[in-house]
């Protein structure tokens, strides 16, 4: 399962999505630390189909976790060569220029 939070800022629609098991965890890579904040990512539980709809509509997406990043790659929204890994966990961001 995944969780997503939606943000509207004027004409921008940002979605923050993470695999549910990552919510509230801190990932470390060397001196770099990434906190999967419940305040930023913690919203509603979503299915793969709901994520597809969100990513289709989003102008900005922030994704962390194998499930959500893989789905975005499969949709052609994220280039897998641009995915960062933090403690082995994939993280990707997308900005759609209109």
N, C-alpha and C positions, 0 to 999 in steps of 0.2 A: 504494500500500500504506500501511497505518497500523500503528502500534505502540501497545500498551496495557499498562498495569501495573495490577494489581488490589490493593486494600488492604481488609482486613477489620478493623474496630474495633468490637468488641461486635456490636451488631445492624446497624451501618452497613456498607455495601459501597460503597467509592469506586473509581471507575475513572478513570485518567488516560490520555487518548488524544491522540495527535498524528499528523499526516501524517508519514510516515517521513522525508521530505526535510528536515523542520524540526528533527529531533532534533539537539541540540548547538548549534543556532544561537542568536544573540542578535538580537532584533528591537528596533528603537528607534523611538520616536515622540516627538519633541521631547526633553525631558529624561528621559522614561520609558524604561526598558530592561526587556525581558522575555527571560529565558534559558530556552530549552526544554531543561530539564535531563534528561540521560539517566538520572540517578539516580531522578527522579520519574516521567518518562514512559516511559523505556526498559524495555520488557518484551518481550512476544512480538509478532511480526507477526500481524495479524488481517485477516480479510476483512470486507466490508460485512455479511454475514450474522452473523458473530461479533460485530461491533459492535452490531448490532441486539439480539442476545441480551444482551450486557453492559448496554446502556442500559435494557433492559426490567427487569433485575434490580437495577440500581444505585440506591442512595439518594442518592449524590452523584456528579457527573461533572464533570471538568475537561477541556475539549476545546480544541485549537488546531490550526487548519488547515482548508482549504477542504473536503476530503473528509469528515472526521468531523463538522464543524459542519453542513454541508449535509445529511448523513444524519439528524442529530438534529433538524434543522428539518423535514425531510420526514416524520419519525416523529411530529411534534407535541410533542416533548420540550423543544425550545428555541424560544422566540419570536424570530423573526428581528429584531424591533425592539429586542431586548435584547442583540444580539451586538456586542461591541467589536471594533474593528479596530486592530491594532498593525502599523504599517508595511504596511498593506494586507492583513494576514493576520487572518482571523476567529478570535475567541476567545470561548468561552461556558462558563458554569458552570451546573449544575443541582443543586438540592437537592429531594428528594422528601420531603414531610412525611407521615409515616404516622400 
